[in-house]
């Protein structure tokens, strides 16, 4: 027989490798989402991916496959990459004071994807994920070597410098504020060891090495908050693990004693009744006498 196929159906070696890596990436994210460590896709992911898009456009970056963002439901401050998926913890997003600080974190993680710091491709096999839920933190680990971290820091500084050539981003991204955030975090890290002890990724203070390449605000505004308390930005629905951004009003001038970096926001329990489709009125059951012609419950019957 003669093969009359006009185009090749097989993947090239590079495409096959990327497809295999993406399968491992999807397996890990799906596993973490099913046990509640990764929140379902939502508006928070879209906000993070907007920052990624700004960095890619201003640096003429076109990665294949596309870079995605997801959020861990934990409050520990950590970030990491799973292949081309950037993962930030809910607690980290909470304490970041502004978009510039968020862009700095994302630029660091995006650099890992650009530099080709890969995920273990053996995770593409489903048998690698057959573990008990309680063994998740022991089984998975996405920490980077010191050499990879240094390379990512240098690349992130380059990405941010190119992004700030855009007038709109230069106006909204004040990297001096990001530098103050890293400084505040490193200053208080001994007081909050459990908060910064990452479960799956790297501790955020490691990214603090990037602070040396960020500008410093010589005229710091005394009203500026270097870090926010946990629980003030992202709302977690405990019934379905969905995350929503809290749209709060500006609180005006802040006194020094009112600044609570890396503290837990006080809250009052507000309980609501859990409702599902199953909670709707139940139709006539099979045991209810019915009219043989219409199939409806017989008149006068329960």
C-alpha positions in Angstrom: 0.0 0.0 0.0 1.0 3.5 -0.6 0.7 6.2 2.1 -1.1 9.1 0.5 -1.0 11.3 3.6 0.0 14.8 2.7 1.0 16.0 6.2 2.8 14.3 9.0 0.6 13.1 11.8 3.4 12.4 14.2 4.7 15.0 16.7 8.2 16.3 16.4 10.6 15.4 19.2 10.2 18.8 20.7 6.4 18.7 20.5 6.3 15.2 21.9 8.4 16.4 24.9 6.2 19.4 25.5 3.1 17.3 25.3 4.6 14.8 27.8 5.6 17.6 30.2 2.1 19.1 29.9 0.5 15.8 30.8 2.6 15.6 33.9 1.7 19.2 34.8 -2.0 18.5 34.3 -1.9 15.3 36.4 -0.3 17.2 39.3 -2.7 20.1 39.2 -5.7 17.9 38.9 -4.6 15.8 41.8 -4.0 18.8 44.0 -7.3 20.3 43.1 -9.2 17.1 43.8 -7.9 17.0 47.4 -8.6 20.7 48.0 -5.1 22.1 47.9 -5.7 23.9 44.6 -8.8 26.1 44.2 -11.0 25.7 41.2 -10.5 28.1 38.3 -11.9 31.5 39.1 -11.5 35.3 39.0 -8.4 35.2 41.1 -6.6 33.1 38.5 -7.7 35.6 35.8 -6.2 38.5 37.7 -2.9 36.7 38.0 -2.9 35.7 34.3 -3.4 39.4 33.5 -0.1 40.2 35.1 1.5 37.3 33.3 0.2 38.6 30.0 1.6 42.1 30.7 5.0 40.6 31.4 4.9 38.5 28.2 3.7 41.2 25.9 6.2 43.8 27.1 9.1 41.3 26.8 7.9 39.7 23.5 7.6 36.3 25.1 5.5 33.6 23.4 5.8 30.3 25.4 4.4 27.0 24.3 2.3 25.7 26.0 0.7 28.8 27.5 1.5 29.9 31.0 -1.4 29.4 33.4 -2.0 30.5 37.0 -3.6 28.7 39.9 -4.0 29.4 43.6 -3.4 27.2 46.6 -6.0 27.3 49.4 -3.3 27.4 52.1 -2.3 30.5 54.1 1.5 29.7 54.1 3.4 32.2 52.0 4.8 30.3 49.0 5.0 30.2 45.3 6.2 27.7 42.7 5.9 26.5 39.2 4.5 23.2 38.0 5.7 23.1 34.5 4.1 26.2 32.9 1.6 26.6 35.7 2.4 29.3 38.2 1.0 28.6 41.7 0.7 31.2 44.5 -0.8 30.5 47.9 -3.9 32.3 49.1 -1.9 33.7 52.0 0.7 35.2 49.8 -1.8 36.9 47.6 -3.5 38.3 50.8 -0.3 40.0 52.2 1.0 41.5 49.0 0.3 45.2 49.3 0.0 46.2 45.6 0.2 45.0 42.0 3.9 45.8 41.8 4.7 43.3 44.6 2.5 40.7 42.9 4.2 41.3 39.5 7.6 40.8 41.2 6.6 37.4 42.5 5.0 36.4 39.2 8.0 37.6 37.2 10.2 35.3 39.3 8.1 32.3 38.7 7.6 33.1 35.1 11.4 33.2 34.7 11.5 29.5 35.8 9.2 28.6 32.8 11.2 30.8 30.4 14.5 29.3 31.5 13.2 25.8 31.0 13.3 24.6 34.7 11.3 21.5 34.1 8.9 19.3 36.1 9.6 15.7 36.7 8.1 14.1 33.6 7.6 10.8 35.3 4.5 12.4 36.8 2.8 11.9 33.5 2.3 8.3 34.6 -0.9 8.0 36.6 0.6 5.4 38.9 2.9 8.2 40.3 -0.2 9.9 41.7 -1.6 6.8 43.5 -0.9 8.1 47.0 -2.9 8.8 50.1 -4.0 12.4 50.6 -2.0 12.7 53.9 1.2 11.8 52.0 0.8 14.7 49.5 3.3 17.0 51.0 5.9 14.2 51.3 5.4 13.0 47.8 5.4 16.3 45.9 8.0 18.9 46.0 8.6 21.8 43.6 11.6 23.5 45.2 14.3 24.8 43.0 18.1 24.6 43.4 20.0 27.7 44.5 21.4 28.0 41.0 18.0 28.0 39.5 16.8 30.6 42.0 19.7 32.9 41.2 19.0 32.5 37.5 15.3 33.2 37.9 16.1 36.3 40.0 18.3 37.8 37.3 15.8 37.0 34.6 12.9 38.5 36.7 14.8 41.7 37.1 15.2 41.8 33.3 11.5 41.1 32.7 10.5 43.9 35.1 12.9 46.4 33.6 11.4 45.8 30.2 7.9 45.9 31.5 8.4 49.3 33.1 9.3 50.8 29.6 5.5 50.7 29.1 4.2 54.1 30.4 1.0 52.6 31.8 2.8 49.8 33.7 5.4 52.2 34.9 2.7 54.3 36.5 0.9 51.4 38.2 3.9 49.3 39.2 5.9 51.0 41.8 8.8 48.5 42.3 10.1 50.5 45.3 7.0 49.3 47.2 7.8 45.7 46.3 11.3 46.2 47.7 9.8 47.4 51.0 7.6 44.3 51.1 10.5 41.9 50.8 12.4 43.9 53.4 9.5 43.7 55.8 9.1 40.0 55.2 12.8 39.3 55.9 12.7 41.5 59.0 9.9 39.5 60.5 10.6 36.0 59.2 12.0 34.9 62.6 8.7 35.8 64.3 6.5 33.9 61.8 8.4 30.7 61.0 5.3 28.6 60.4 3.8 31.2 58.1 6.8 31.2 55.7 7.6 27.5 55.9 6.5 26.4 52.5 4.8 23.0 51.9 5.4 22.4 48.2 7.4 25.3 46.9 10.1 27.7 48.0 10.0 30.2 50.9 9.3 33.7 49.7 12.4 35.2 51.5 14.5 33.3 49.0 13.0 35.6 46.4 14.2 38.4 48.6 17.5 38.2 46.8 15.7 39.9 44.0 15.2 42.9 46.3 18.8 44.0 45.7 18.0 44.8 42.0 14.8 46.7 42.8 14.8 50.5 43.3 14.5 51.8 46.9 12.1 54.6 47.8 14.1 57.3 49.4 11.0 59.3 50.4 8.8 56.6 51.9 5.2 57.6 52.5 4.5 57.0 56.2 1.0 56.1 55.3 2.1 53.3 53.0 1.4 49.8 54.1 4.3 47.4 53.3 2.3 44.2 53.8 -1.4 43.4 54.5 -2.8 41.1 57.1 -4.0 37.6 56.0 -7.6 37.3 55.2 -8.1 40.9 53.9 -8.1 40.3 50.1 -9.2 36.7 49.2 -12.3 35.0 50.4 -12.5 31.2 50.5 -15.9 29.4 50.2 -15.4 26.4 52.5 -18.2 24.5 50.7 -16.6 24.3 47.3 -13.1 25.8 47.8 -13.8 28.6 45.4 -11.9 31.9 45.8 -13.2 35.4 45.3 -11.5 38.8 45.6 -12.9 41.0 48.4 -13.8 44.4 47.0 -13.2 46.5 50.1 -13.4 50.3 50.3 -10.2 52.3 51.0 -9.7 52.8 54.7 -8.1 56.2 54.5 -5.1 57.3 56.6 -3.5 54.5 58.6 -1.8 55.1 61.9 1.5 53.3 62.7 -0.2 51.1 65.4 -2.8 50.1 62.9 -0.4 48.5 60.5 -0.5 44.8 61.0 1.8 43.1 58.4 1.5 39.3 58.2 -1.1 39.2 61.0 -4.4 37.3 60.9 -7.4 39.5 60.2 -10.0 39.2 63.1 -13.3 37.9 61.9 -16.8 37.1 63.2 -18.3 33.8 62.1 -21.1 34.2 59.6 -22.9 31.0 58.9 -25.2 30.2 56.0 -27.2 27.1 55.3 -25.7 24.8 52.8 -28.0 24.4 49.8 -27.7 22.2 46.7 -30.0 20.9 44.0 -30.8 18.0 46.3 -32.3 20.4 48.8 -35.2 21.3 46.5 -38.6 19.7 47.2 -38.5 16.0 46.3 -40.9 14.9 43.5 -43.3 12.1 44.1 -41.3 9.0 44.8 -41.8 5.5 43.2 -43.7 4.4 46.3 -46.3 7.1 45.9 -49.5 5.8 44.3 -49.8 7.3 40.8 -52.5 7.5 38.2 -51.7 4.8 35.6 -52.9 7.1 32.7 -51.2 10.4 33.6 -48.3 9.1 35.8 -49.1 11.8 38.4 -49.8 11.2 42.0 -53.3 10.0 42.6 -55.6 12.6 44.1 -55.9 12.6 47.8 -52.8 10.4 48.1 -49.7 11.5 50.0 
